[in-house]
Amino acid sequence: MSNQIALPTLSIGNITVNLPIIQGGMGVAVSSFGLASAVSEEGALGVVAAVGSAMACDEPGLSYQQRSYRGLRTILQKTRTLTQKPVGVNIMCALSDYDQLVGAAVAEHIEVIFSGAGLPLHLPALTEGTKTNLVPIVSSARAASILCRTWAKKYHRLPDALVVEGPMAGGHLGFSLDEIAQRPSLEKIVSEVLAYVKTVEEQYQCRIPVIAAGGIFTGADIARFLNLGAAGVQMGTRFVCTHECDASESFKKMYLDCREEDIILVKSPVGLPLRVIKNAFLDRIMKERESFSCTYHCLKGCIPARSPYCIAMALTKAVVGALDNGIVTCGANAYRCHEIVSVHDLLSELQRECLAEQNRL
Ligand SMILES: Cc1cc2nc3c(=O)[nH]c(=O)nc-3n(C[C@H](O)[C@H](O)[C@H](O)COP(=O)(O)O)c2cc1C
C-alpha cells in the first residue's frame, strides 16, 4: 500500500480549508487579526476571539454593546485585509454582548461562528437568512444532543460542525472540578459524540463533522483523532507560542518558562473552571478579594460585588504583558512548549508528524 502524502481537507458547511486544523479562538485578544489571518493564510482555519472587542472601539458616548459591535467589525475588517481565505470568530455564550458580537460577525460575512462557554441555543435566530456556518462547542454527547434537538425543533437546522472540547483545553472548561478530577478522556468523549452524531446524520440525511479539542499537541495526536473518526482538530496552546500570536512576548514567555505543576485550575467569575499558570497575582487574589469597580459589564452572570477579581481586567492585563495584575490562561500541555516558532513552521511540523503517524498506523 502506498504512503499517504497529504492530510484530508476540512469542510464545514459551505467552506473547505486545506488542513483539518482549526486554531481555537483565544481571548482576550490572544487570537486577534494577526494570528487568525496568518493561520488561514497557511491553509488551516484561523479564528478571532470576540471577547473584549469593545476595547477596540474608543468612540465616546457609546454603550458597551455598541462599542463591542463596532470594535469587532474593525478587528474583522483588519483580518480581511490580511487574508481572503475563510476565517472564523469565537463568541462565548456567557458574554453580555453576545447578540451584538454575532451581529458584527454576520455583517462582516465571516464564514464560521464558533460558540461555547454555555450552549448557543438561540444562535440560529441571530443568523437567520445568512450563509454563516455555525459550530457549537460542546463537552459531552448529552450537550450535543440537547443542542441538535433544540435547533432541529425550533429552527429546522443542525450545526455545520461540532467542536468537542475536553478537560485538557485552555480557557474556560465545560466540566465541573469534580468531573475533571476523574480525568475523563477526550478520546472517550469524542467517540460518544461521534456515535450520537451518526444517529442524527442518519435521521436527517446530513453530515456533521466532529472536531476534537483540548490537549492535542503533536501531529501524532492529530492522526489519532482523525483515525477515531474526527474530521479535524482544534488547537489553542500550540498557537500561542508562535511569532504571529497577538499576545505580548511576556505572555508567551510564561508558557515557555512554566512547569507542569505551575498549571492549575481556578474557579472563574464566569462560574466555570479556568486553567491558568500560577503567578503572584493569583496568590494575592486567592488570599484576599481584589477591590475593583466594574467598567466592562461583560459577563451575563457576573456579580462584581461577589467576584474575587475582575476577570476581563485580569485577562486584558496579561495579554499586554502587565503580568503583575494579570491572569495567563493555557492548556494543560503548555509546559511542553519550548520555543516560539512561525505559524508556517508549526503547521509544517504538525503535517509531517501526522502523516508519519498515519502511515505507521
Ligand atoms: C489563552 C487561551 C484563551 C482561550 N480563550 C478562549 C475563548 O475566548 N473562547 C473559547 O471558546 N475558547 C477559548 N480557549 C480555548 C481554545 O479555543 C481551544 O479550544 C483550547 O485551548 C484547545 O486546547 P489546547 O490549548 O490544549 O490546544 C482559549 C484557550 C487559550 C489557551
The ligand as an ORCA input file, in Angstrom:
! r2SCAN-3c Opt
* xyz 0 1
  C      -5.086     31.674     26.034
  C      -6.351     30.934     25.704
  C      -7.545     31.649     25.583
  C      -8.719     30.976     25.217
  N      -9.869     31.720     25.036
  C     -11.000     31.115     24.584
  C     -12.153     31.895     24.270
  O     -12.150     33.124     24.339
  N     -13.273     31.235     23.869
  C     -13.284     29.841     23.741
  O     -14.334     29.287     23.375
  N     -12.187     29.101     23.986
  C     -11.044     29.696     24.393
  N      -9.906     28.946     24.594
  C      -9.913     27.502     24.229
  C      -9.284     27.295     22.828
  O     -10.063     27.898     21.828
  C      -9.075     25.806     22.456
  O     -10.273     25.142     22.196
  C      -8.345     25.015     23.516
  O      -7.327     25.767     24.099
  C      -7.767     23.739     22.898
  O      -6.923     23.076     23.793
  P      -5.317     23.212     23.706
  O      -4.983     24.557     24.186
  O      -4.831     22.134     24.601
  O      -4.915     23.009     22.271
  C      -8.714     29.575     24.986
  C      -7.513     28.873     25.145
  C      -6.342     29.518     25.481
  C      -5.069     28.731     25.597
*
